[in-house]
Amino acid sequence: MAESLHIVGAGMAGSEAAWQAAEMGVPVVLHEMRPKVGTFAHRTGQFAEMVCSNSFRSDDDERNAVGLLHWEMRAARGLIMEMAAAHRLPAGGALAVDRDPFAESVTARLRAHPLISVVEEEVADLPSSGNWIVATGPLTSSALAESLRALTGAEALAFFDAIAPIVYAETIDMEVAWRQSRYDKGETEDERTAYINCPMNREQYEAFIDALLAAEKTEFHEGETAGYFDGCLPIEVMAERGRETLRHGPMKPVGLTNAHRPQEKAHAVVQLRRDNKLGTLYNIVGFQTKMKYGAQTAVFKMIPGLENASFARLGGIHRNTFLNSPTLLDDRMRLKLRPNIRFAGQVTGVEGYVESAAMGLLAGRMAAAEILGRDLPPPPPETAMGALVTHITGGAEAKSFQPMNVNFGLFPPIDAKGGRRGRKDRYKAYTDRAKAAFTEWLGA
């Protein structure tokens, strides 16, 4: 039997890495410190627990980079995508999942795999021998982070991330709010009504912004200097950038018509997305926050339709840690100073559940291939996975390296022969090229 592969962390990346390696015939030891050692954000000891949102974002694999990443992971028989499909919730053109059954199913599949064993313990030191993948995510334990700093001599970079609140659906006033996906996206009526919308007129919006700016916030601890990831900014930070910022971001009113007053155009709209299959929980879309709990309740109840809302979970802020991967990792995602260790997931500087799982998929396959005596190169940079891994392992500027979602700006440009392409045609060209290249890479 082949040597074992040890994986630290059973989040999105670690779970997918374990599945891929085991499916290639390599024994896997999956180390997970939860529930014995908890974190700020996690509630359970389940694998692949979703904490910030229940959405994998757009599922359009023809004109959207993250949708293309979904396609590639499905083509590679990814466990995360399989379980997401099994627990999918209506969300218009997005892929949202029923988070608790999703995590339970991922956990059950991994625990049942004959080549995967689970060890519930914290790994505090970077191992000097054996085959390892570190997929500890943005909440890497302080002991393991210190071990990394001691080895590399470089401080791990950090930023702060925020979590959006979740509301009990039965406490939303549906005489004020209405159900509709933006631009009525979705093939079925259930998908077209997957979101609950709360309208604001100008006066209500201005009062909301005033309250938001004045609310008591959670501040950084002394000595902590970090920025926010732009893709997950707290709403207060967005509001501080300008009073109209939220109206052009998560509170934009375009593509929505108030079912109660169709002739009235809302000045701003707060959207809530279904968070579980039962439809009993809804998260407030884009409302990551660092307000203190008392302030959150007061401010969010100013939203029309949420005056009597009850919250299943309030928002919060926590510190995320990631590597300066362009400096520390090679193109096989191995630590240059200790090549027996690979890194995967958000700790490498990708952002988002899907991106994390995709890097786990690659790390798992690369590690398994090496154990089985062959070298597996990364996918071509024309693919979504290849573009991401190229970015984090050398394509990005090390001095300004920040977490990054997948986007077409990371791909080699499309040759615009025959004149300028429209945006939709250009994106379709990117995805067509990527699918062909990824299919060839899978068959190599």
For each residue, the residues with C-beta under 8 A, 3 or more apart:
1: 27
2: 25 26 27 371 372
3: 26 27 130 131 371
4: 26 27 28 29 130 131
5: 21 26 27 28 29 131 132 133 364 367 368 371
6: 28 29 31 127 130 131 132 133
7: 10 14 17 18 21 28 29 30 31 132 133 135 364
8: 14 31 123 132 133 134 135 136 144
9: 13 14 31 32 134 135 136 137 345
10: 7 14 15 18 30 31 32 34 47 48 107 110 118
11: 14 15 47 48 49 135 136 137 345 356
12: 15 16 48 80 137 345 353 356 357 360
13: 9 16 17 135 137 344 345 346 356 357 359 360 363
14: 7 8 9 10 11 17 18 30 32 47 133 135 136 344 345 360
15: 10 11 12 18 19 47 48 79 80 106 110 357 360
16: 12 13 19 20 73 78 79 80 357 358 360 361 364
17: 7 13 14 20 21 133 135 344 360 361 363 364 367
18: 7 10 14 15 21 22 28 30 110 113 116 364
19: 15 16 22 23 78 79 109 110 113 116 364
20: 16 17 23 24 76 78 79 360 361 364 365 368
21: 5 7 17 18 24 26 28 364 365 367 368
22: 18 19 25 26 27 28 113 115 116
23: 19 20 77
24: 20 21 365 368 369 372
25: 2 22 115 368 372
26: 2 3 4 5 21 22 115 367 368 371 372
27: 1 2 3 4 5 22 115 116 117
28: 4 5 6 7 18 21 22 113 115 116 117
29: 4 5 6 7 117 118 119
30: 7 10 14 18 110 116 117 118 119
31: 6 7 8 9 10 119 121 123
32: 9 10 14 45 47 118 119 120
33: 36 37 120 121 122 123 141
34: 10 37 38 39 42 44 45 120
35: 38 44 45 120
36: 33 45 120 121 122
37: 33 34 122 141
38: 34 35 42
39: 34 42 139 318
40: 139 316 318
41: 51 52 139 163 316 318
42: 34 38 39 49 51 139
43: 49 51
44: 34 35 49 100 103
45: 32 34 35 36 120
46: 49 100 103 104 106 107
47: 10 11 14 15 32 103 106 107 110
48: 10 11 12 15 80 83 102 103 106 107 357
49: 11 42 43 44 46 99 103
50: 53 54 97 99 102 103 353
51: 41 42 43 163
52: 41 161 163 164 232 288
53: 50 164 283 353
54: 50 89 96 97 98 99 273 275 276 283
55: 91 94 95 96 97 273
56: 59 66 70 84 94 95 96 97 353 354
57: 66 67 94 95 352 354
58: 64 66 67 93 94 95
59: 56 64 67 70 93 94 95
60: 63 64 67 93
61: 64 67 68 70 71 431
62: 67 427 428 431
63: 60 67 424 427 428 431
64: 58 59 60 61 67 68 427
65: 68 69 384 405 406 407 408 410 411 430
66: 56 57 58 69 70 352 354 355 384 405 406
67: 57 58 59 60 61 62 63 64 70 71 431
68: 61 64 65 71 72 384 406 430 431 434 435
69: 65 66 72 73 354 355 358 384 385 388 406
70: 56 59 61 66 67 73 74 81 95 354
71: 61 67 68 74 75 431 435
72: 68 69 75 76 358 379 383 384 385 434 435 438
73: 16 69 70 76 78 80 81 354 357 358 361
74: 70 71 77 78 81 82
75: 71 72 435 438 439 442
76: 20 72 73 361 365 442
77: 23 74 82
78: 16 19 20 73 74 81 82 357 361
79: 15 16 19 20 82 83 106 109 110
80: 12 15 16 48 73 83 84 106 353 354 357
81: 70 73 74 78 84 85 357
82: 74 77 78 79 85 86
83: 48 79 80 86 87 97 102 105 106 109
84: 56 80 81 87 88 95 97 102
85: 81 82 88
86: 82 83 102 105
87: 83 84 97 98 101 102 105 277
88: 84 85 95 96 97 98
89: 54 96 97 98 194 274 275 276 277
90: 96 186 188 190 191 193 194 274
91: 55 94 95 96 181 191 194 195 273 274
92: 181 182 185 186 191 192 194 195
93: 58 59 60 181 185 186
94: 55 56 57 58 59 91 273
95: 55 56 57 58 59 70 84 88 91
96: 54 55 56 88 89 90 91 194 273 274 275
97: 50 54 55 56 83 84 87 88 89 102
98: 54 87 88 89 101 102 276 277
99: 49 50 54 102 103 275 276
100: 44 46 103 104 276
101: 87 98 104 105 277
102: 48 50 83 84 86 87 97 98 99 105 106
103: 44 46 47 48 49 50 99 100 106 107
104: 46 100 101 107 108
105: 83 86 87 101 102 108 109
106: 15 46 47 48 79 80 83 102 103 109 110
107: 10 46 47 48 103 104 110 111
108: 104 105 111 112
109: 19 79 83 105 106 112 113
110: 10 15 18 19 30 47 79 106 107 113 116 118
111: 107 108 116 118
112: 108 109
113: 18 19 22 28 109 110 116
114:
115: 22 25 26 27 28
116: 18 19 22 27 28 30 110 111 113
117: 27 28 29 30
118: 10 29 30 32 110 111
119: 29 30 31 32
120: 32 33 34 35 36 45
121: 31 33 36
122: 33 36 37 141 143 144
123: 8 31 33 127 144
124: 141 143 144 147
125: 143 144 147
126: 132 134 144 147 148 151 335 338 341
127: 6 123 130 132 340 341
128: 338 340
129: 340
130: 3 4 6 127 340
131: 3 4 5 6 340 367 370 371
132: 5 6 7 8 126 127 340 341 342
133: 5 6 7 8 14 17 341 342 343 344 360 363 364 367
134: 8 9 126 144 341 342 343 344 347
135: 7 8 9 11 13 14 17 343 344 345 347 360 363
136: 8 9 11 14 139 140 141 144 345 347
137: 9 11 12 13 140 345 346 347 356
138: 161 320 321 322 346 347
139: 39 40 41 42 136 318 319 320 321
140: 136 137 144 145 148 156 321 347
141: 33 37 122 124 136 144 145
142: 145 146
143: 122 124 125 146 147
144: 8 122 123 124 125 126 134 136 140 141 147 148
145: 140 141 142 148 149 156 321
146: 142 143 149 150
147: 124 125 126 143 144 150 151
148: 126 140 144 145 151 152 156 323
149: 145 146 152 153 154 155 156
150: 146 147 153
151: 126 147 148 335 337 338
152: 148 149 328 335 337
153: 149 150
154: 149 324 327 328
155: 149
156: 140 145 148 149 321 322 323 324
157: 321 322 323 324 349 401
158: 224 226 319 320 321 322
159: 226 227 228 229 319 320 322 402 403
160: 220 226 227 228 290 317 318 319 320
161: 52 138 228 229 232 288 317 318 319 320
162: 228 232 233 234 288 289 290 315 316 317 318
163: 41 51 52 288 289 313 315 316 317 318
164: 52 53 283 284 285 286 287 288 289 315
165: 283 284 287 289 296 300 311 313 314 315
166: 275 281 282 283 284 311 312 313
167: 171 172 272 281 282 283 284 306 309 310 311 312
168: 171 172 280 281 309 310 311 312
169: 172 196 279 280 281 282
170: 280
171: 167 168 306 308 309 310
172: 167 168 169 177 196 198 272 282 305 306 309
173: 176 177 304 305 306 307 308
174: 177 178 196 305
175: 260
176: 173 198 199 260 304 305
177: 172 173 174 196 197 198 199 272 304 305
178: 174 196 197 258 259 260
179: 193 194 195 196 197 259
180: 184 192 193 195 197 256 257 259
181: 91 92 93 184 185 186 191 192 193 194 195
182: 92 185 195 254 255 256 271
183: 255
184: 180 181 192 255
185: 92 93 181 182 191 192
186: 90 92 93 181 189 190 191 192 193 194
187: 191
188: 90 191 192
189: 186 192 193
190: 90 186 193 194
191: 90 91 92 181 185 186 187 188 194
192: 92 180 181 184 185 186 188 189
193: 90 179 180 181 186 189 190
194: 89 90 91 92 96 179 181 186 190 191 273 274
195: 91 92 179 180 181 182 271 272 273 274 285
196: 169 172 174 177 178 179 271 272 282 305
197: 177 178 179 180 256 258 269 270 271 272
198: 172 176 177 269 270 271 272 303 304 305 306
199: 176 177 253 258 264 266 267 268 269 304 305
200: 204 205 208 251 266 267 268 269 270 303 304
201: 204 205 266 267
202: 205 206 267
203: 206 207
204: 200 201 207 208 267 302 304
205: 200 201 202 208 209 247 251 267 268
206: 202 203 209 210 243
207: 203 204 210 211 302
208: 200 204 205 211 212 268 299 302 303
209: 205 206 212 213 239 243 246
210: 206 207 213 214
211: 207 208 214 215 298 299 302
212: 208 209 215 235 236 239 291 299
213: 209 210 236 239 240
214: 210 211
215: 211 212 236 291 292 295 296 298 299
216: 291 292 294 295
217: 236 290 291 292 295
218: 290 291 292 316 317
219:
220: 160 224 225 226
221: 224
222:
223:
224: 158 220 221 319
225: 220
226: 158 159 160 220 319
227: 159 160 402
228: 159 160 161 162 232 233 234 237
229: 159 161 232 233 320 351 402 403
230: 233 402
231: 351 352 403 405
232: 52 161 162 228 229 288 351
233: 162 228 229 230 237 238 288
234: 162 228 237 238 288 289 290 317
235: 212 238 239 246 250 286 287 288 289
236: 212 213 215 217 239 240 289 290 291
237: 228 233 234 240 241 290
238: 233 234 235 241 245 246 249 250
239: 209 212 213 235 236 242 243 245 246
240: 213 236 237
241: 237 238 245
242: 239 245
243: 206 209 239
244: 247 248
245: 238 239 241 242 248 249
246: 209 235 238 239 249 250 251 268
247: 205 244 251 252 253 267 268
248: 244 245 252
249: 238 245 246 252 286
250: 235 238 246 270 271 285 286 287
251: 200 205 246 247 268 269 270 286
252: 247 248 249 268 269
253: 199 247 256 265 266 267 268 269
254: 182
255: 182 183 184
256: 180 182 197 253 266 269
257: 180 262
258: 178 197 199 261 262 264 266
259: 178 179 180 262
260: 175 176 178
261: 258 264
262: 257 258 259
263:
264: 199 258 261
265: 253
266: 199 200 201 253 256 258 269
267: 199 200 201 202 204 205 247 253
268: 199 200 205 208 246 247 251 252 253
269: 197 198 199 200 251 252 253 256 266
270: 197 198 200 250 251 284 285 287 303 306
271: 182 195 196 197 198 250 284 285 286
272: 167 172 177 195 196 197 198 282 283 284 285
273: 54 55 91 94 96 194 195 282 283 285
274: 89 90 91 96 194 195 279 281 282
275: 54 89 96 99 166 281 282 283
276: 54 89 98 99 100 279 280 281
277: 87 89 98 101
278: 281
279: 169 274 276
280: 168 169 170 276
281: 166 167 168 169 274 275 276 278 312
282: 166 167 169 172 196 272 273 274 275
283: 53 54 164 165 166 167 272 273 275 287
284: 164 165 166 167 270 271 272 287 300
285: 164 195 250 270 271 272 273
286: 164 235 249 250 251 271
287: 164 165 235 250 270 283 284 300 315
288: 52 161 162 163 164 232 233 234 235 315
289: 162 163 164 165 234 235 236 296 315 316 317
290: 160 162 217 218 234 236 237 315 316 317
291: 212 215 216 217 218 236 295 296 299 315
292: 215 216 217 218 295 296
293: 296 297 314
294: 216 297 298
295: 215 216 217 291 292 298 299
296: 165 215 289 291 292 293 299 300 311 314 315
297: 293 294 300 301 311 314
298: 211 215 294 295 301 302
299: 208 211 212 215 291 295 296 302
300: 165 284 287 296 297 303 306 309 311
301: 297 298 306 307 308 309
302: 204 207 208 211 298 299 306 307
303: 198 200 208 270 300 306 307 309
304: 173 176 177 198 199 200 204 307
305: 172 173 174 176 177 196 198 199
306: 167 171 172 173 198 270 300 301 302 303 309
307: 173 301 302 303 304
308: 171 173 301
309: 167 168 171 172 300 301 303 306
310: 167 168 171
311: 165 166 167 168 296 297 300 314
312: 166 167 168 281
313: 163 165 166
314: 165 293 296 297 311
315: 162 163 164 165 287 288 289 290 291 296
316: 40 41 162 163 218 289 290
317: 160 161 162 163 218 234 289 290
318: 39 40 41 139 160 161 162 163
319: 139 158 159 160 161 224 226
320: 138 139 158 159 160 161 229 346 403
321: 138 139 140 145 156 157 158 347
322: 138 156 157 158 159 325 346 347 348 349 403
323: 148 156 157 328 329 343 347 348 349
324: 154 156 157 327 328 349 398 401
325: 322 328 329 343 348 349 392 393 396 401
326: 329 392 393 394 395 396 397 398 401
327: 154 324 398
328: 152 154 323 324 325 335 336 337
329: 323 325 326 333 334 335 336 343 348 392 393
330: 333 334 336 339 393
331: 377 378 389 390 393 394
332: 342 366 370 376 377 378
333: 329 330 342 343 344 348 359 362 363 366 389 393
334: 329 330 339 340 341 342
335: 126 151 152 328 329 338 339 341 342 343
336: 328 329 330 339
337: 151 152 328
338: 126 128 151 335 341
339: 330 334 335 336
340: 127 128 129 130 131 132 334
341: 126 127 132 133 134 334 335 338
342: 132 133 134 332 333 334 335 363 366 367
343: 133 134 135 323 325 329 333 335 347 348 363
344: 13 14 17 133 134 135 333 347 348 356 359 360 362 363 364
345: 9 11 12 13 14 135 136 137 348 350 356 357 359 360
346: 13 137 138 320 322 349 350 351 355 356 403
347: 134 135 136 137 138 140 321 322 323 343 344
348: 322 323 325 329 333 343 344 345 359 392
349: 157 322 323 324 325 346 392 396 401 402 403 404
350: 345 346 355 356 358 359 388 392 403 404 405 406
351: 229 231 232 346 355 403 404 405
352: 57 66 231 355 356 405 406
353: 12 50 53 56 80 356 357
354: 56 57 66 69 70 73 80 357 358 406
355: 66 69 346 350 351 352 358 359 388 404 405 406
356: 11 12 13 137 344 345 346 350 352 353 359 360
357: 12 13 15 16 48 73 78 80 81 345 353 354 360 361
358: 16 69 72 73 350 354 355 361 362 384 385 388 406
359: 13 333 344 345 348 350 355 356 362 363 385 388 389 392
360: 12 13 14 15 16 17 20 133 135 344 345 356 357 363 364
361: 16 17 20 73 76 78 357 358 364 365 385
362: 333 344 358 359 365 366 378 379 385 389
363: 13 17 133 135 333 342 343 344 359 360 366 367
364: 5 7 16 17 18 19 20 21 133 344 360 361 367 368
365: 20 21 24 76 361 362 368 369 376
366: 332 333 342 362 363 369 370 376 378
367: 5 17 21 26 131 133 342 363 364 370 371
368: 5 20 21 24 25 26 364 365 371 372
369: 24 365 366 372 374 375 376
370: 131 332 366 367 373 374 375 376
371: 2 3 5 26 131 367 368
372: 2 24 25 26 368 369
373: 370
374: 369 370
375: 369 370
376: 332 365 366 369 370
377: 331 332
378: 331 332 362 366 385 386 389 390 393
379: 72 362 383 385 386 389 437 438 441
380: 383 386 437 438 441
381: 386 387 390 395 411 412
382: 386 387 411 412 433 434 437
383: 72 379 380 386 387 434 437 438 441
384: 65 66 68 69 72 358 387 388 406 411 434 438
385: 69 72 358 359 361 362 378 379 388 389 438
386: 378 379 380 381 382 383 389 390 437 438 441
387: 381 382 383 384 390 391 406 410 411
388: 69 350 355 358 359 384 385 391 392 404 406 410
389: 331 333 359 362 378 379 385 386 392 393
390: 331 378 381 386 387 393 394 395 410
391: 387 388 395 396 404 410
392: 325 326 329 348 349 350 359 388 389 395 396 404
393: 325 326 329 330 331 333 378 389 390
394: 326 331 390
395: 326 381 390 391 392 410
396: 325 326 349 391 392 400 401 404
397: 326 400 401
398: 324 326 327 401
399:
400: 396 397
401: 157 324 325 326 349 396 397 398
402: 159 227 229 230 349
403: 159 229 231 320 322 346 349 350 351
404: 349 350 351 355 388 391 392 396 407 410
405: 65 66 231 350 351 352 355
406: 65 66 68 69 350 352 354 355 358 384 387 388 410
407: 65 404 410
408: 65 411 427 430
409:
410: 65 387 388 390 391 395 404 406 407
411: 65 381 382 384 387 408 414 430 434
412: 381 382
413:
414: 411 421 426 429 430 433
415:
416: 419 420 421 426
417:
418:
419: 416
420: 416
421: 414 416 425 426 429
422: 425 426
423: 426 427
424: 63 427 428
425: 421 422 428 429
426: 414 416 421 422 423 429 430
427: 62 63 64 408 423 424 430 431
428: 62 63 424 425 431 432
429: 414 421 425 426 432 433
430: 65 68 408 411 414 426 427 433 434
431: 61 62 63 67 68 71 427 428 434 435
432: 428 429 435 436
433: 382 414 429 430 436 437
434: 68 72 382 383 384 411 430 431 437 438
435: 68 71 72 75 431 432 438 439
436: 432 433 439 440
437: 379 380 382 383 386 433 434 440 441
438: 72 75 379 380 383 384 385 386 434 435 441 442
439: 75 435 436 442 443
440: 436 437 443 444
441: 379 380 383 386 437 438 444
442: 75 76 438 439
443: 439 440
444: 440 441
